[in-house]
């Protein structure tokens, strides 16, 4: 389970006021820990990103992004690979943004603007169109709805093996005792270490993981019943109840909301629309 390092391109110029960076992150690759002299929005139009910042690690889906203020040391990578879109925001342009790292929901409009900004990057801006797109992106960032958090992720060690295994197979039924034997510790020790490092019990984390994966699977076109089976639910109704509790709408309503913005999704190659379509 070795991760490879991605070298940061040399000679990167500061944003004026916003720079878009496009990069594919292969599976199990990450940038080394670093900091910028400007703000950054960490986002992927497809795939899941792992972000380590301020002594904690978490994963964000294409329905989420993370605001990183100037000077904050961080590391970004992907377990299974992702289409990375990094927005660098100059200090003066970031006025009114959060002063601490913040996870927020990505609206369909913001996603479409990011895709458009990438498409016109480097073109001659004779009619100031690029400037208007930039201004709209900054407005959308200021209006973005912050989220209470993303899915916590261990930074290293035995718990990483556990979480990576469950991410690959969320239907895995093993609890703390079985996992403790797998990892060479008692179930009680495992439960304590898990809660101390991730801030929640293994059971609560598994519930969050299933919701996280449900959005990913439904967004990829899998049906409700098949998604329930993939996630290890005993019945479709149990999955629907859990999804509604976590997302505020049923899986069917979520999928209808996605269909309503399907043209935008087709424009953003392999992207997934925001969970805000439930609203």
Rosetta blueprint (number, residue, H / E / L):
1 X L
2 X L
3 X L
4 X E
5 X E
6 X E
7 X L
8 X L
9 X L
10 X L
11 X L
12 X L
13 X L
14 X L
15 X L
16 X L
17 X L
18 X E
19 X E
20 X E
21 X E
22 X E
23 X E
24 X E
25 X E
26 X L
27 X L
28 X L
29 X E
30 X E
31 X E
32 X L
33 X L
34 X E
35 X L
36 X L
37 X L
38 X L
39 X E
40 X E
41 X E
42 X E
43 X E
44 X E
45 X E
46 X E
47 X E
48 X L
49 X E
50 X E
51 X E
52 X E
53 X E
54 X L
55 X L
56 X E
57 X E
58 X E
59 X E
60 X E
61 X L
62 X L
63 X L
64 X E
65 X E
66 X E
67 X E
68 X E
69 X L
70 X L
71 X L
72 X L
73 X L
74 X E
75 X E
76 X E
77 X E
78 X E
79 X L
80 X L
81 X L
82 X E
83 X E
84 X E
85 X E
86 X E
87 X E
88 X E
89 X E
90 X L
91 X L
92 X H
93 X H
94 X H
95 X L
96 X L
97 X L
98 X L
99 X L
100 X L
101 X L
102 X E
103 X E
104 X E
105 X E
106 X L
107 X L
108 X H
109 X H
110 X H
111 X H
112 X H
113 X H
114 X H
115 X H
116 X H
117 X H
118 X H
119 X H
120 X L
121 X L
122 X L
123 X L
124 X L
125 X L
126 X L
127 X L
128 X L
129 X H
130 X H
131 X H
132 X H
133 X H
134 X H
135 X H
136 X H
137 X H
138 X H
139 X H
140 X H
141 X H
142 X H
143 X H
144 X L
145 X L
146 X E
147 X L
148 X L
149 X L
150 X L
151 X E
152 X E
153 X E
154 X L
155 X L
156 X L
157 X L
158 X H
159 X H
160 X H
161 X H
162 X H
163 X H
164 X H
165 X H
166 X H
167 X H
168 X H
169 X L
170 X L
171 X L
172 X L
173 X L
174 X L
175 X L
176 X H
177 X H
178 X H
179 X H
180 X H
181 X H
182 X H
183 X H
184 X L
185 X L
186 X L
187 X H
188 X H
189 X H
190 X H
191 X H
192 X H
193 X H
194 X H
195 X H
196 X H
197 X H
198 X H
199 X L
200 X L
201 X L
202 X H
203 X H
204 X H
205 X H
206 X H
207 X H
208 X H
209 X H
210 X H
211 X H
212 X H
213 X H
214 X H
215 X H
216 X H
217 X H
218 X H
219 X H
220 X L
221 X L
222 X L
223 X L
224 X H
225 X H
226 X H
227 X H
228 X H
229 X H
230 X H
231 X H
232 X L
233 X L
234 X L
235 X L
236 X H
237 X H
238 X H
239 X H
240 X H
241 X H
242 X H
243 X H
244 X H
245 X H
246 X H
247 X H
248 X L
249 X L
250 X L
251 X H
252 X H
253 X H
254 X H
255 X H
256 X H
257 X H
258 X H
259 X H
260 X H
261 X L
262 X H
263 X H
264 X H
265 X H
266 X H
267 X H
268 X L
269 X L
270 X L
271 X L
272 X L
273 X L
274 X L
275 X H
276 X H
277 X H
278 X H
279 X L
